[in-house]
């Protein structure tokens, strides 16, 4: 009798486990120390151990995240501060963050704009891009590459906007794409609602 109950329990476990078809969110896996070190190599041009305001202009996401990352409030980011921020992203229980994006021009919604969040260079290949296209209300639902649900992974991203005409020519200024000045820090504790004004 005991043996039969054990067999039934195993069968039940296998059946129940096999029926769980819920898509799984893939958690980002990377080494915060290595990524922070790479950021310093890329942006710390004078090699003084800090990414200052001038150097930071090359990383729009670091500019956006400065207030949160700069723990000693010297208006610079050092390797330890960046490593601490990256560790917080990676260890958080939040794996995907909802992100509301709206694109407007002269106060009116703009349809058909592809909005992309591209990981900063030192996170490329460690977290994934997220992309969405604005609807008639100018709103885009971003979805991360390889993830089953909408949302953006935690990290530091450049914003890239593109809207091409019928001939495939880009209609938006370079400051929104090839020379983007847009950047965002997506943290575990911030709910970001982005309104992007094409007139600015």
N, C-alpha and C positions, 0 to 999 in steps of 0.2 A: 504493500500500500504506500509506504514512504517513498519507494523508488518511483512508483507511478506518478505520485504528486510532484516529485522533482522533475520528471520528464515533461509533465504538463506545464510546470512553471517555466521551464526553458523554452518550450514551444511558444507560450504566451509572450514571453519577453522578445523572442525573435520576430513574432508577428507584429507586435506593437512597435518595435524599433523599426521594422521594415516599412511600416505605414507612415512614419514621420517624414513627410515630404516637404516640410517647411524649408524654404530657401534660407541658406545660412549667409550671414554677413561676414565677409572676410576682414579680419582685423589686420591693420597695418603692422608690419614687423620691420624694424630697422634699429640701428645702433645710434642713439642720440649723441654720444660722444663723437663718433666718426662723422656724423652729419654736421655737428657744430664746428668741428675742425675743418671740414671742407668749406663751410661758409666763411670762416676766417681766411682761408687761403684765397677764396674768390674775391672777397670784398675788402679785406683789410690791406689796402694798397700800401700804406706806409709801414706796415708790420709793427705797429706799436701795441698790438694786443686788443685793440678796440675798433669797432666799426662806427665811425663818427657820422655826423649829419651829411657831410659831402659824399662819403663813401656809400652811405645808405641809400642815396638816390638811385643807385643801380639795382636796388631791391625794393620795389614798391611795397611788398608785404612786410618787410622789416620796418619800414616807415610807419605803416598802419599799426603794427604790433608793438611799437616802441614803448608806449605807456605801460603795457603789461609785462614786457620782457625786461625792461631796464629797472632792475630791482634797487640799484644804488642811486638812481635818479641823476646820473651824470650826463644824460642825453646821448649816451653811446651804448652799444651792445658789445659785451665781451663774450668769450667762448663759454665761460661758466654759466652766464645768464641764459644764453641761447640753449645750452645743453639742458638746463633746468626746465625751460619751456617745452623743449622737445620731449623730455621725459614725462612731463605732465600730459602732453597729447597722447603719447603711446600707452601710458598706464591707465588712462581714463576708461571708465565703463561705457562712455559714449563713443561709439565707433563711427557713426554717421550722424551728421548734424543737419537738420532741416535748414534750408536756406531760401529765403524769399527774395526774388530779384525782379525789379521792374525797370524798364527802359522807357524814358520819356524824351520828347523834344517839344519845346515851347509849351510845356505842361500837358501834352497829349501823349498817349501811349504809342509806342512804335512796334509794329509787328514784324516778324521775320528776322530779328537780330539773333545771331548765334552767340550765346554767352558762354565763355569757357573759363574755368578756373584751372590754371596750369601750375603745378608745384614749382616753387622756386628751385633754382639749379641744384642746390645741395640736398633737395628732397626728391629730385627726379628719379623715378624708378623705385622709390620707397613708399610714396603715396601716389594715388592715381588722379588723373584729371577728372573734372566733372563738367558736363556740357548740357545745355538746354537751349531751346529756341523760343523766343517770345511769341505769345499768341496775340489775338486781336486786342486784348487788354494791356498789352505790353509786358506781360508777366511770363517768366520762364521757370520751369521746374527742372532743377539740375539733377542729373543722375551721374554717379561715379562709375567709371569704366569697370566692368566686371562685378558690380554689386547688383543684388536683386531688387533693391528698393531705392527710391529717390533719396538724395542727400549727398553731403560732401564729407570727406574724411577730415579729421583734424589736422591742422598744419598751416603752412604759409604758402599763399598762392598769388600769382599774377592774374589779373583780369584781362581777358582778351575778348573784344567784341568785333563781330564781322557781319556785314550785310552787303551782299553782292547783287549787282544788277543782272539782267538777263544775259549779258555777254560775259559774265563772270568777273567783272571789274569791282574792286572794293569801293564802297561808297562812303565809308566812315573814315575820319582822319586817322593818321598814323598813331596819334596819342592814345587811341583805343585798341591798337593791335600791334603792329611791328615795333612801335616805340612806346608801348603802353606805360602809362603812369598810374594805372589802377593796381591795387594790391590789397589783400585782406589776410588777417590772421583769423583762422577758424578755431576757436577754443572750446573746451568741454562746457564752459559755463556761460558762453555768450550765444544768444539767439540773434543771428544777423538778418536784418531786413535791408536789402540794398536797393536804393533808387539811383539809377545812373542817368544823369541828364546829359544828353548829347550836345547841348548848347554850352556846356562848361568846359 
